[in-house]
Amino acid sequence: MSPLIEEIYVTERVAKVVLRRARAHPSVIAEVFALLAHKDINVLLIAQSNASGGRADIGFVVFESQAPLVKEMEDELIEAVGASDLVVDNGVALISIYGSTEMSRTPGIAARVFDALASVNAKPEMMTASVDTISFIVREQRAMDAYLALKDAFRVDDYI
């Protein structure tokens, strides 16, 4: 039987970008990511808040080295989605938990993740999850503690 969690990976030197109160329509959001791709900006994680009144916060993570390019595009990105503003936040790290096929069939995974993070005061600022992956960002200074707590919680060998 394969392990429940196969790998926990930390990517440091990333930036969180949020387009606040953007129009929340897939074709409009697609334009943002097309503009970023045109500038060779690689998006590592995408998350959207609950849409209300056709508006939502659209968040994504890029490498910190690409954050200045995103900032240069601020007006263009805001206009593309009718956002109220764009916020770039350096100093975060992306943590991804990659699971086996058993992960999707095992109750309590999210509880274990949040318990591990709480034990080291690492608060997720943005997260996504799929059948076999949970990814989130935390403050960079909490990333190693979060990694070690998750590694311990799931008894994962050292993958960093």
DSSP file (Angstrom, degrees, kcal/mol; ACC not computed):
  #  RESIDUE AA STRUCTURE BP1 BP2  ACC     N-H-->O    O-->H-N    N-H-->O    O-->H-N    TCO  KAPPA ALPHA  PHI   PSI    X-CA   Y-CA   Z-CA
    1    1 A M              0   0    0      0, 0.0     3,-0.1     0, 0.0     0, 0.0   0.000 360.0 360.0 360.0 133.5    0.0    0.0    0.0
    2    2 A S        -     0   0    0      1,-0.1    98,-0.1     2,-0.1     4,-0.1  -0.380 360.0 -90.9 -76.3 156.4    1.4    3.4   -0.9
    3    3 A P        -     0   0    0      0, 0.0    97,-0.3     0, 0.0    99,-0.2  -0.319  29.6-123.8 -65.1 151.4    1.8    6.1    1.7
    4    4 A L  S    S+     0   0    0      1,-0.2    96,-2.4   150,-0.1     2,-0.5   0.929 103.5  34.2 -60.5 -47.6   -1.2    8.5    2.2
    5    5 A I  E     -A   99   0A   0    149,-0.3    94,-0.3    94,-0.3    -1,-0.2  -0.956  67.2-176.6-111.9 123.4    1.0   11.5    1.5
    6    6 A E  E     +     0   0A   0     92,-2.2     2,-0.3    -2,-0.5    93,-0.2   0.789  64.9   1.0 -90.4 -30.7    3.7   11.0   -1.0
    7    7 A E  E     -A   98   0A   0     91,-1.9    91,-3.2   149,-0.1     2,-0.4  -0.989  46.0-158.9-160.0 145.2    5.4   14.4   -0.9
    8    8 A I  E     -A   97   0A   0     -2,-0.3     2,-0.4   149,-0.2   151,-0.2  -0.996  24.7-171.5-125.2 123.8    5.4   17.8    0.8
    9    9 A Y  E     -A   96   0A   0     87,-2.9    87,-2.7    -2,-0.4     2,-0.5  -0.945  11.5-156.9-124.4 136.7    7.1   20.5   -1.2
   10   10 A V  E     -A   95   0A   0     -2,-0.4     2,-0.6    85,-0.2    85,-0.2  -0.943   3.3-168.4-113.3 128.8    8.0   24.0   -0.2
   11   11 A T  E     -A   94   0A   0     83,-3.2    83,-2.9    -2,-0.5     3,-0.2  -0.959  14.3-169.5-115.8 113.1    8.5   26.8   -2.8
   12   12 A E  E     +     0   0A   0     -2,-0.6    52,-0.2    81,-0.2    81,-0.1  -0.405  58.5  47.0 -94.1 174.5   10.0   29.9   -1.3
   13   13 A R  E    S+     0   0A   0     79,-0.3    51,-2.9     1,-0.2    52,-0.4   0.936  79.2 135.4  57.2  51.6   10.5   33.3   -2.8
   14   14 A V  E     -AB  92  63A   0     78,-1.5    78,-1.3    49,-0.3    77,-0.5  -0.794  44.4-138.1-118.5 167.2    7.0   33.6   -4.2
   15   15 A A  E     - B   0  62A   0     47,-3.1    47,-2.1    -2,-0.3     2,-0.5  -0.979   7.4-136.2-129.6 140.8    4.5   36.5   -4.2
   16   16 A K  E     -AB  89  61A   0     73,-2.8    73,-3.2    -2,-0.4     2,-0.4  -0.824  22.2-168.5 -92.5 131.5    0.8   36.5   -3.6
   17   17 A V  E     -AB  88  60A   0     43,-3.1    43,-2.6    -2,-0.5     2,-0.4  -0.979   3.1-172.6-121.8 133.7   -1.1   38.7   -6.0
   18   18 A V  E     -AB  87  59A   0     69,-2.4    69,-2.5    -2,-0.4     2,-0.7  -0.987  16.4-159.6-131.4 125.5   -4.8   39.7   -5.5
   19   19 A L  E >   -AB  86  58A   0     39,-2.9    39,-2.4    -2,-0.4     3,-0.6  -0.913  30.8-143.5 -95.3 110.7   -7.1   41.5   -7.8
   20   20 A R  E 3   -A   85   0A   0     65,-2.2    64,-3.0    -2,-0.7    65,-0.7  -0.561  67.2  -2.7 -87.3 140.4   -9.8   42.8   -5.5
   21   21 A R  E 3  S+     0   0A   0     -2,-0.3    -1,-0.2    62,-0.2    36,-0.2   0.889  87.9 169.0  52.0  48.4  -13.4   43.0   -6.4
   22   22 A A  E <   - B   0  56A   0     34,-2.7    34,-2.1    -3,-0.6     2,-0.3  -0.496  47.1 -90.2 -85.8 156.6  -12.9   41.8   -9.9
   23   23 A R  E     - B   0  55A   0     58,-3.3     2,-1.0    32,-0.2    32,-0.2  -0.542  40.1-143.9 -64.1 127.7  -15.6   40.8  -12.4
   24   24 A A        +     0   0    0     30,-2.6    -1,-0.1    -2,-0.3    31,-0.1  -0.468  52.8 123.5-100.9  62.1  -16.0   37.1  -11.7
   25   25 A H    >>  -     0   0    0     -2,-1.0     4,-2.7     1,-0.1     3,-0.7  -0.977  63.2-129.1-119.7 135.2  -16.7   35.7  -15.2
   26   26 A P  H 3> S+     0   0    0      0, 0.0     4,-2.5     0, 0.0     5,-0.1   0.845 107.9  51.3 -52.5 -39.5  -14.5   33.0  -16.7
   27   27 A S  H 3> S+     0   0    0      2,-0.2     4,-1.0     1,-0.2    -3,-0.0   0.864 112.5  46.7 -68.3 -33.3  -13.9   34.8  -19.9
   28   28 A V  H <> S+     0   0    0     -3,-0.7     4,-1.0     2,-0.2     3,-0.4   0.921 113.6  47.5 -71.7 -45.0  -12.9   37.9  -18.1
   29   29 A I  H >X S+     0   0    0     -4,-2.7     4,-1.6     1,-0.2     3,-0.5   0.875 105.2  60.7 -64.5 -36.9  -10.6   36.0  -15.7
   30   30 A A  H 3X S+     0   0    0     -4,-2.5     4,-2.0    -5,-0.3    -1,-0.2   0.861  97.8  59.7 -57.6 -35.2   -9.1   34.2  -18.7
   31   31 A E  H 3X S+     0   0    0     -4,-1.0     4,-2.4    -3,-0.4    -1,-0.2   0.886 101.3  53.8 -62.1 -38.7   -8.0   37.5  -20.1
   32   32 A V  H <X S+     0   0    0     -4,-1.0     4,-2.2    -3,-0.5    -1,-0.2   0.945 111.3  44.2 -59.9 -48.7   -5.9   38.2  -16.9
   33   33 A F  H  X S+     0   0    0     -4,-1.6     4,-2.1     1,-0.2    -1,-0.2   0.786 111.3  54.0 -72.9 -25.8   -4.0   34.9  -17.3
   34   34 A A  H  X S+     0   0    0     -4,-2.0     4,-2.3    -5,-0.2    -1,-0.2   0.904 108.8  49.6 -69.1 -41.7   -3.5   35.4  -21.1
   35   35 A L  H  X S+     0   0    0     -4,-2.4     4,-0.9     2,-0.2    -2,-0.2   0.914 112.7  47.2 -61.6 -42.8   -2.0   38.8  -20.3
   36   36 A L  H ><>S+     0   0    0     -4,-2.2     5,-2.5     1,-0.2     3,-0.8   0.921 111.5  50.2 -65.0 -44.0    0.3   37.3  -17.8
   37   37 A A  H ><5S+     0   0    0     -4,-2.1     3,-2.1     1,-0.3    -1,-0.2   0.877 103.3  60.2 -62.2 -37.7    1.3   34.4  -20.1
   38   38 A H  H 3<5S+     0   0    0     -4,-2.3    -1,-0.3     1,-0.3    -2,-0.2   0.799 107.0  46.5 -61.0 -28.0    2.1   36.9  -22.9
   39   39 A K  T <<5S-     0   0    0     -4,-0.9    -1,-0.3    -3,-0.8    -2,-0.2   0.229 120.4-111.9 -95.8  12.0    4.7   38.4  -20.5
   40   40 A D  T < 5 +     0   0    0     -3,-2.1     2,-0.6     1,-0.2    -3,-0.2   0.822  63.3 156.1  60.1  34.6    6.0   34.9  -19.7
   41   41 A I      < -     0   0    0     -5,-2.5     2,-0.5    -6,-0.1    -1,-0.2  -0.833  34.6-144.2 -93.7 122.7    4.8   35.1  -16.1
   42   42 A N        -     0   0    0     -2,-0.6    21,-0.6    -3,-0.1     2,-0.5  -0.760   5.8-149.3 -91.4 124.9    4.2   31.7  -14.7
   43   43 A V  E     -C   62   0A   0     -2,-0.5    19,-0.2     1,-0.1     3,-0.1  -0.840  13.7-176.9 -96.7 124.1    1.3   31.3  -12.3
   44   44 A L  E     +     0   0A   0     17,-3.2     2,-0.3    -2,-0.5    18,-0.1   0.732  67.8  11.0 -93.3 -26.1    1.8   28.7   -9.6
   45   45 A L  E     -C   61   0A   0     16,-0.8    16,-2.0     2,-0.0     2,-0.4  -0.985  59.8-162.7-155.0 141.2   -1.5   28.8   -7.8
   46   46 A I  E     +C   60   0A   0     -2,-0.3     2,-0.3    14,-0.2    14,-0.2  -0.994  13.9 168.5-129.2 136.2   -4.9   30.3   -8.5
   47   47 A A  E     -C   59   0A   0     12,-2.8    12,-3.4    -2,-0.4     2,-0.4  -0.995  13.0-162.7-144.7 144.6   -7.7   30.9   -6.0
   48   48 A Q  E     -C   58   0A   0     -2,-0.3    10,-0.2    10,-0.2     3,-0.1  -0.986  17.0-131.0-128.3 139.0  -10.9   32.9   -6.1
   49   49 A S        -     0   0    0      8,-2.4     2,-0.1    -2,-0.4     3,-0.0  -0.288  50.6 -69.7 -75.3 170.3  -13.1   34.0   -3.3
   50   50 A N        -     0   0    0      1,-0.1     2,-0.3     6,-0.1     7,-0.2  -0.421  55.9-119.8 -60.8 130.8  -16.8   33.4   -3.3
   51   51 A A        -     0   0    0     -2,-0.1     2,-0.4     5,-0.1     5,-0.2  -0.551  33.6-179.3 -75.3 136.7  -18.4   35.6   -5.9
   52   52 A S  B >  S-D   55   0A   0      3,-2.9     3,-1.4    -2,-0.3   -28,-0.1  -0.981  70.8  -5.2-138.1 124.0  -21.0   38.1   -4.7
   53   53 A G  T 3  S-     0   0    0     -2,-0.4     3,-0.1     1,-0.3    -1,-0.1   0.822 129.8 -58.6  63.1  29.9  -22.8   40.4   -6.9
   54   54 A G  T 3  S+     0   0    0      1,-0.3   -30,-2.6   -30,-0.1     2,-0.3   0.576 118.4 106.2  77.2   8.5  -20.7   39.2   -9.9
   55   55 A R  E <   +BD  23  52A   0     -3,-1.4    -3,-2.9   -32,-0.2     2,-0.3  -0.899  37.8 159.4-121.8 149.9  -17.5   40.3   -8.1
   56   56 A A  E     -B   22   0A   0    -34,-2.1   -34,-2.7    -2,-0.3     2,-0.5  -0.979  43.0-101.6-157.7 160.9  -14.8   38.3   -6.4
   57   57 A D  E     -     0   0A   0     -2,-0.3    -8,-2.4   -36,-0.2     2,-0.6  -0.801  33.1-155.4 -85.7 130.2  -11.2   38.5   -5.3
   58   58 A I  E     -BC  19  48A   0    -39,-2.4   -39,-2.9    -2,-0.5     2,-0.3  -0.937  16.1-175.0-109.3 114.7   -8.9   36.7   -7.8
   59   59 A G  E     +BC  18  47A   0    -12,-3.4   -12,-2.8    -2,-0.6     2,-0.3  -0.834   8.4 165.9-111.7 148.1   -5.7   35.6   -6.1
   60   60 A F  E     -BC  17  46A   0    -43,-2.6   -43,-3.1    -2,-0.3     2,-0.4  -0.982  26.6-129.2-153.5 163.3   -2.7   33.9   -7.7
   61   61 A V  E     +BC  16  45A   0    -16,-2.0   -17,-3.2    -2,-0.3   -16,-0.8  -0.948  25.8 171.9-120.2 134.6    0.9   33.1   -6.8
   62   62 A V  E     -BC  15  43A   0    -47,-2.1   -47,-3.1    -2,-0.4   -19,-0.1  -0.856  45.2 -80.3-130.0 166.3    4.0   33.9   -9.0
   63   63 A F  E >>  -B   14   0A   0    -21,-0.6     3,-2.0    -2,-0.3     4,-0.7  -0.470  41.6-121.4 -65.0 142.0    7.7   33.7   -8.4
   64   64 A E  G >4 S+     0   0    0    -51,-2.9     3,-0.9     1,-0.3   -50,-0.2   0.827 112.5  62.3 -55.1 -33.9    8.9   36.7   -6.4
   65   65 A S  G 34 S+     0   0    0    -52,-0.4    -1,-0.3     1,-0.2     4,-0.2   0.732 105.2  47.4 -66.1 -20.9   11.3   37.6   -9.3
   66   66 A Q  G <> S+     0   0    0     -3,-2.0     4,-1.8     1,-0.2     3,-0.5   0.526  86.5  89.8 -96.2  -7.8    8.2   38.0  -11.6
   67   67 A A  H <X S+     0   0    0     -3,-0.9     4,-2.6    -4,-0.7     5,-0.2   0.872  82.6  56.0 -58.8 -40.0    6.3   40.2   -9.1
   68   68 A P  H  > S+     0   0    0      0, 0.0     4,-2.1     0, 0.0    -1,-0.2   0.873 106.0  52.1 -61.6 -33.7    7.8   43.5  -10.5
   69   69 A L  H  > S+     0   0    0     -3,-0.5     4,-1.1    -4,-0.2    -2,-0.2   0.908 109.6  49.0 -65.6 -41.1    6.5   42.5  -13.9
   70   70 A V  H >< S+     0   0    0     -4,-1.8     3,-0.6     1,-0.2     7,-0.2   0.924 110.0  51.5 -62.3 -43.7    3.0   42.0  -12.5
   71   71 A K  H >< S+     0   0    0     -4,-2.6     3,-1.5     1,-0.3     4,-0.3   0.880 105.6  55.0 -62.1 -38.2    3.2   45.3  -10.7
   72   72 A E  H 3< S+     0   0    0     -4,-2.1     3,-0.3     1,-0.3    -1,-0.3   0.795 109.1  49.3 -62.9 -27.2    4.2   47.0  -14.0
   73   73 A M  T <X S+     0   0    0     -4,-1.1     4,-2.8    -3,-0.6     5,-0.3   0.336  78.5 114.7 -91.6   6.0    1.0   45.5  -15.5
   74   74 A E  H <> S+     0   0    0     -3,-1.5     4,-2.8     1,-0.2     5,-0.2   0.874  76.3  43.7 -47.8 -55.2   -1.2   46.7  -12.6
   75   75 A D  H  > S+     0   0    0     -3,-0.3     4,-2.4    -4,-0.3    -1,-0.2   0.903 115.5  49.3 -60.8 -41.9   -3.3   49.2  -14.6
   76   76 A E  H  > S+     0   0    0     -3,-0.2     4,-2.0    -4,-0.2    -1,-0.2   0.902 113.6  45.7 -64.8 -42.0   -3.8   46.7  -17.5
   77   77 A L  H  X S+     0   0    0     -4,-2.8     4,-1.4     2,-0.2     6,-0.3   0.909 112.6  50.0 -69.1 -42.6   -4.8   43.9  -15.2
   78   78 A I  H  X>S+     0   0    0     -4,-2.8     5,-1.7    -5,-0.3     4,-1.1   0.926 113.1  47.1 -60.9 -44.6   -7.2   46.0  -13.1
   79   79 A E  H  <5S+     0   0    0     -4,-2.4     3,-0.3    -5,-0.2    -1,-0.2   0.884 104.9  60.7 -64.7 -38.5   -8.8   47.3  -16.3
   80   80 A A  H  <5S+     0   0    0     -4,-2.0    -1,-0.2     1,-0.2    -2,-0.2   0.848 122.6  20.7 -59.3 -35.8   -9.1   43.7  -17.8
   81   81 A V  H  <5S-     0   0    0     -4,-1.4   -58,-3.3    -3,-0.3    -1,-0.2   0.331 103.0-117.5-116.9   5.9  -11.3   42.6  -14.9
   82   82 A G  T  <5 +     0   0    0     -4,-1.1    -3,-0.2    -3,-0.3    -4,-0.1   0.864  53.2 173.0  61.0  35.6  -12.6   45.9  -13.6
   83   83 A A      < -     0   0    0     -5,-1.7   -62,-0.2    -6,-0.3   -61,-0.2  -0.336  41.0-131.7 -74.8 157.5  -10.9   45.3  -10.2
   84   84 A S  S    S-     0   0    0    -64,-3.0     2,-0.3     1,-0.3   -63,-0.1   0.855  80.9 -29.2 -75.6 -35.1  -10.8   47.9   -7.5
   85   85 A D  E     -A   20   0A   0    -65,-0.7   -65,-2.2    -7,-0.1     2,-0.4  -0.975  55.2-118.0-167.3 174.5   -7.1   47.4   -7.0
   86   86 A L  E     -A   19   0A   0     -2,-0.3     2,-0.4   -67,-0.2   -67,-0.2  -0.994  22.0-164.4-127.9 132.1   -4.2   45.0   -7.2
   87   87 A V  E     -A   18   0A   0    -69,-2.5   -69,-2.4    -2,-0.4     2,-0.5  -0.971   2.4-165.2-120.2 129.4   -2.1   43.9   -4.2
   88   88 A V  E     -A   17   0A   0     -2,-0.4     2,-0.5   -71,-0.2   -71,-0.2  -0.967   7.7-173.1-113.2 125.5    1.3   42.2   -4.5
   89   89 A D  E     -A   16   0A   0    -73,-3.2   -73,-2.8    -2,-0.5     3,-0.2  -0.927   0.3-171.8-125.1 105.0    2.6   40.6   -1.3
   90   90 A N  E     +     0   0A   0     -2,-0.5   -75,-0.2   -75,-0.2     3,-0.1  -0.288  59.6  66.6 -79.6 174.9    6.1   39.2   -1.2
   91   91 A G  E    S+     0   0A   0    -77,-0.5    49,-2.9     1,-0.3    50,-0.4   0.761  73.9 116.4  84.7  24.9    7.4   37.2    1.7
   92   92 A V  E     -AE  14 139A   0    -78,-1.3   -78,-1.5    47,-0.3     2,-0.4  -0.818  49.0-147.5-118.9 164.2    5.2   34.1    1.3
   93   93 A A  E     - E   0 138A   0     45,-2.7    45,-1.9    -2,-0.3     2,-0.5  -0.971  12.4-132.2-129.9 147.0    6.0   30.5    0.6
   94   94 A L  E     -AE  11 137A   0    -83,-2.9   -83,-3.2    -2,-0.4     2,-0.5  -0.866  19.8-168.4 -99.8 126.7    3.9   27.9   -1.3
   95   95 A I  E     -AE  10 136A   0     41,-3.2    41,-2.3    -2,-0.5     2,-0.4  -0.970   2.8-170.6-116.7 128.9    3.5   24.5    0.3
   96   96 A S  E     -AE   9 135A   0    -87,-2.7   -87,-2.9    -2,-0.5     2,-0.6  -0.976   9.4-159.3-122.8 131.3    2.0   21.7   -1.7
   97   97 A I  E     -AE   8 134A   0     37,-3.2    37,-2.0    -2,-0.4     2,-0.6  -0.943  10.4-162.0-109.1 116.9    1.0   18.3   -0.2
   98   98 A Y  E     -AE   7 133A   0    -91,-3.2   -92,-2.2    -2,-0.6   -91,-1.9  -0.889  12.6-168.5-105.1 122.5    0.9   15.6   -2.9
   99   99 A G  E     -A    5   0A   0     33,-3.6   -94,-0.3    -2,-0.6   -95,-0.1  -0.604  20.5-113.3-108.4 167.1   -1.1   12.5   -1.9
  100  100 A S    >   -     0   0    0    -96,-2.4     3,-1.5   -97,-0.3     4,-0.5  -0.240  49.8 -88.0 -80.7 179.1   -1.6    9.0   -3.2
  101  101 A T  G >  S+     0   0    0      1,-0.3     3,-0.5     2,-0.2     4,-0.4   0.754 127.1  67.4 -62.3 -22.1   -5.0    7.9   -4.6
  102  102 A E  G >  S+     0   0    0    -99,-0.2     3,-1.1     1,-0.2    -1,-0.3   0.754  82.8  74.5 -68.4 -23.8   -5.8    6.9   -1.0
  103  103 A M  G X  S+     0   0    0     -3,-1.5     3,-1.3   -99,-0.3    -1,-0.2   0.899  93.4  50.8 -58.6 -41.4   -5.8   10.6    0.0
  104  104 A S  G <  S+     0   0    0     -3,-0.5    -1,-0.3    -4,-0.5    -2,-0.2   0.672 112.2  48.1 -72.0 -14.8   -9.2   11.2   -1.7
  105  105 A R  G <  S+     0   0    0     -3,-1.1    -1,-0.3    -4,-0.4    -2,-0.2   0.255  93.9  89.9-106.8  11.4  -10.7    8.2    0.1
  106  106 A T    X   -     0   0    0     -3,-1.3     3,-0.9    -4,-0.2    -1,-0.0  -0.919  68.7-141.9-115.9 112.3   -9.4    9.1    3.6
  107  107 A P  T 3  S+     0   0    0      0, 0.0    -2,-0.1     0, 0.0    -3,-0.0  -0.349  79.7  34.9 -65.5 148.4  -11.6   11.3    5.8
  108  108 A G  T 3>  +     0   0    0      3,-0.0     4,-2.1    -2,-0.0     5,-0.2   0.470  69.8 124.3  93.4   2.8   -9.9   13.8    8.1
  109  109 A I  H <> S+     0   0    0     -3,-0.9     4,-2.4     1,-0.2     5,-0.2   0.952  78.2  47.9 -60.7 -49.1   -7.0   14.9    5.8
  110  110 A A  H  > S+     0   0    0      1,-0.2     4,-2.7     2,-0.2     5,-0.2   0.898 109.8  53.1 -60.4 -40.7   -8.0   18.6    6.0
  111  111 A A  H  > S+     0   0    0      1,-0.2     4,-2.4     2,-0.2    -1,-0.2   0.907 109.8  48.2 -60.9 -41.6   -8.3   18.4    9.8
  112  112 A R  H  X S+     0   0    0     -4,-2.1     4,-2.3     2,-0.2    -1,-0.2   0.891 111.5  50.5 -66.2 -39.6   -4.8   17.0   10.1
  113  113 A V  H  X S+     0   0    0     -4,-2.4     4,-2.4     2,-0.2    -2,-0.2   0.962 114.1  43.2 -62.0 -51.5   -3.4   19.7    7.8
  114  114 A F  H  X S+     0   0    0     -4,-2.7     4,-2.6     1,-0.2    -2,-0.2   0.857 112.5  53.0 -67.1 -35.1   -5.0   22.5    9.8
  115  115 A D  H  X S+     0   0    0     -4,-2.4     4,-1.9    -5,-0.2    -1,-0.2   0.924 110.3  48.4 -62.5 -43.5   -4.1   21.0   13.1
  116  116 A A  H  X S+     0   0    0     -4,-2.3     4,-0.6     2,-0.2    -2,-0.2   0.924 113.8  46.2 -62.9 -44.6   -0.4   20.7   12.0
  117  117 A L  H ><>S+     0   0    0     -4,-2.4     5,-2.6     1,-0.2     3,-1.1   0.908 111.5  51.5 -65.0 -41.7   -0.5   24.3   10.8
  118  118 A A  H ><5S+     0   0    0     -4,-2.6     3,-1.3     1,-0.2    -1,-0.2   0.850  99.8  64.4 -63.2 -34.0   -2.2   25.6   14.0
  119  119 A S  H 3<5S+     0   0    0     -4,-1.9    -1,-0.2     1,-0.3    -2,-0.2   0.731 114.3  31.7 -64.4 -20.5    0.5   23.8   16.1
  120  120 A V  T <<5S-     0   0    0     -3,-1.1    -1,-0.3    -4,-0.6    -2,-0.2   0.185 112.4-113.6-120.5  14.5    3.1   26.1   14.6
  121  121 A N  T < 5 +     0   0    0     -3,-1.3     2,-0.7     1,-0.2    -3,-0.2   0.877  62.4 152.1  55.1  42.7    1.0   29.2   14.1
  122  122 A A      < -     0   0    0     -5,-2.6    -1,-0.2    -6,-0.1    -2,-0.1  -0.904  29.2-160.2-104.8 106.7    1.2   29.0   10.3
  123  123 A K        -     0   0    0     -2,-0.7    16,-0.3    -3,-0.1     2,-0.2  -0.775  15.4-128.6 -95.0 120.1   -1.9   30.6    8.9
  124  124 A P        -     0   0    0      0, 0.0    14,-0.2     0, 0.0     3,-0.1  -0.471  21.5-173.9 -65.5 131.4   -2.8   29.8    5.3
  125  125 A E  S    S+     0   0    0     12,-2.8     2,-0.3     1,-0.4    13,-0.1   0.647  72.7   6.1 -99.5 -20.1   -3.5   32.9    3.4
  126  126 A M  E    S+F  137   0A   0     11,-0.7    11,-2.1     2,-0.0    -1,-0.4  -0.947  73.6 176.4-159.1 140.3   -4.7   31.3    0.2
  127  127 A M  E     -F  136   0A   0     -2,-0.3     2,-0.3     9,-0.2     9,-0.2  -0.998  14.6-172.7-151.7 156.1   -5.4   27.7   -0.6
  128  128 A T  E     -F  135   0A   0      7,-2.8     7,-2.7    -2,-0.3     2,-0.3  -0.959  10.1-167.4-138.7 157.4   -6.6   25.2   -3.2
  129  129 A A  E     +F  134   0A   0     -2,-0.3     5,-0.2     5,-0.2     2,-0.2  -0.997   7.7 174.8-146.3 148.8   -7.3   21.5   -3.1
  130  130 A S        -     0   0    0      3,-2.9     3,-0.1    -2,-0.3    -2,-0.0  -0.694  56.1 -72.9-134.4-169.6   -8.0   18.8   -5.5
  131  131 A V  S    S+     0   0    0     -2,-0.2     3,-0.1     1,-0.2   -26,-0.0   0.866 129.4  12.3 -58.5 -38.3   -8.4   15.0   -5.2
  132  132 A D  S    S+     0   0    0      1,-0.1   -33,-3.6   -29,-0.1     2,-0.4   0.288 120.1  61.9-128.0  11.8   -4.8   14.4   -4.6
  133  133 A T  E     -E   98   0A   0    -35,-0.2    -3,-2.9    -3,-0.1     2,-0.4  -0.998  46.4-172.1-143.2 138.0   -3.2   17.8   -3.8
  134  134 A I  E     +EF  97 129A   0    -37,-2.0   -37,-3.2    -2,-0.4     2,-0.4  -0.997  17.2 178.7-123.5 124.7   -3.6   20.5   -1.2
  135  135 A S  E     +EF  96 128A   0     -7,-2.7    -7,-2.8    -2,-0.4     2,-0.3  -0.965   7.6 154.0-127.4 144.1   -1.6   23.7   -1.8
  136  136 A F  E     -EF  95 127A   0    -41,-2.3   -41,-3.2    -2,-0.4     2,-0.4  -0.981  33.1-121.4-158.1 164.3   -1.5   26.9    0.2
  137  137 A I  E     +EF  94 126A   0    -11,-2.1   -12,-2.8    -2,-0.3   -11,-0.7  -0.908  26.0 174.6-114.4 146.3    0.6   29.8    1.0
  138  138 A V  E     -E   93   0A   0    -45,-1.9   -45,-2.7    -2,-0.4     5,-0.1  -0.875  48.7 -71.4-134.1 167.4    1.9   30.9    4.4
  139  139 A R  E >>  -E   92   0A   0    -16,-0.3     3,-1.9    -2,-0.3     4,-0.7  -0.390  47.6-122.4 -59.3 139.7    4.3   33.6    5.5
  140  140 A E  H >> S+     0   0    0    -49,-2.9     3,-1.0     1,-0.3     4,-0.5   0.840 110.2  59.7 -58.1 -35.6    7.8   32.7    4.5
  141  141 A Q  H 34 S+     0   0    0    -50,-0.4    -1,-0.3     1,-0.2     4,-0.2   0.682 109.4  44.5 -69.1 -15.1    9.1   32.8    8.0
  142  142 A R  H <> S+     0   0    0     -3,-1.9     4,-2.5     2,-0.1    -1,-0.2   0.485  89.2  92.2-100.9  -6.3    6.6   30.1    9.1
  143  143 A A  H <X S+     0   0    0     -3,-1.0     4,-2.9    -4,-0.7     5,-0.2   0.899  85.2  45.9 -61.2 -47.0    7.1   27.9    6.0
  144  144 A M  H  X S+     0   0    0     -4,-0.5     4,-2.6     1,-0.2    -1,-0.2   0.907 114.0  49.0 -66.6 -40.2    9.8   25.6    7.5
  145  145 A D  H  > S+     0   0    0     -4,-0.2     4,-2.4     2,-0.2    -1,-0.2   0.919 113.1  48.3 -62.2 -42.0    7.9   25.1   10.7
  146  146 A A  H  X S+     0   0    0     -4,-2.5     4,-2.6     2,-0.2     5,-0.2   0.925 111.1  50.7 -63.0 -45.0    4.8   24.3    8.7
  147  147 A Y  H  X S+     0   0    0     -4,-2.9     4,-2.8     1,-0.2    -2,-0.2   0.937 112.2  46.0 -57.6 -48.8    6.7   21.9    6.6
  148  148 A L  H  X S+     0   0    0     -4,-2.6     4,-2.2     1,-0.2    -1,-0.2   0.880 112.5  50.5 -65.1 -38.1    8.1   20.1    9.6
  149  149 A A  H  X S+     0   0    0     -4,-2.4     4,-2.5     2,-0.2    -1,-0.2   0.902 113.4  45.5 -66.3 -40.4    4.7   20.0   11.3
  150  150 A L  H  X S+     0   0    0     -4,-2.6     4,-2.2     2,-0.2    -2,-0.2   0.912 111.1  52.8 -67.8 -42.3    3.1   18.5    8.2
  151  151 A K  H  X>S+     0   0    0     -4,-2.8     5,-2.1    -5,-0.2     4,-0.7   0.917 113.6  44.1 -57.9 -44.3    5.9   16.0    7.8
  152  152 A D  H  <5S+     0   0    0     -4,-2.2     3,-0.5     3,-0.2    -2,-0.2   0.910 111.2  53.3 -67.5 -43.3    5.4   14.9   11.3
  153  153 A A  H  <5S+     0   0    0     -4,-2.5    -2,-0.2     1,-0.2    -1,-0.2   0.839 122.1  29.9 -62.8 -33.6    1.6   14.8   11.1
  154  154 A F  H  <5S-     0   0    0     -4,-2.2  -149,-0.3    -5,-0.1    -1,-0.2   0.356 104.6-123.5-109.2   4.7    1.7   12.6    8.0
  155  155 A R  T  <5 +     0   0    0     -4,-0.7     2,-0.4    -3,-0.5    -3,-0.2   0.938  50.1 169.1  52.9  53.0    5.0   10.7    8.8
  156  156 A V      < -     0   0    0     -5,-2.1    -1,-0.2    -6,-0.2     3,-0.1  -0.784  34.6-117.9 -99.3 137.7    6.5   11.8    5.5
  157  157 A D        -     0   0    0     -2,-0.4     2,-0.4     1,-0.1  -149,-0.2  -0.223  50.0 -75.8 -65.0 164.8   10.2   11.3    4.7
  158  158 A D        +     0   0    0      1,-0.2    -1,-0.1  -151,-0.1  -151,-0.0  -0.515  58.3 160.6 -70.0 116.3   12.3   14.4    4.0
  159  159 A Y              0   0    0     -2,-0.4    -1,-0.2  -151,-0.2    -2,-0.1   0.385 360.0 360.0-115.1  -0.9   11.5   15.7    0.5
  160  160 A I              0   0    0   -151,-0.1    -1,-0.1   -13,-0.0    -2,-0.1   0.514 360.0 360.0 -77.2 360.0   12.7   19.3    0.7
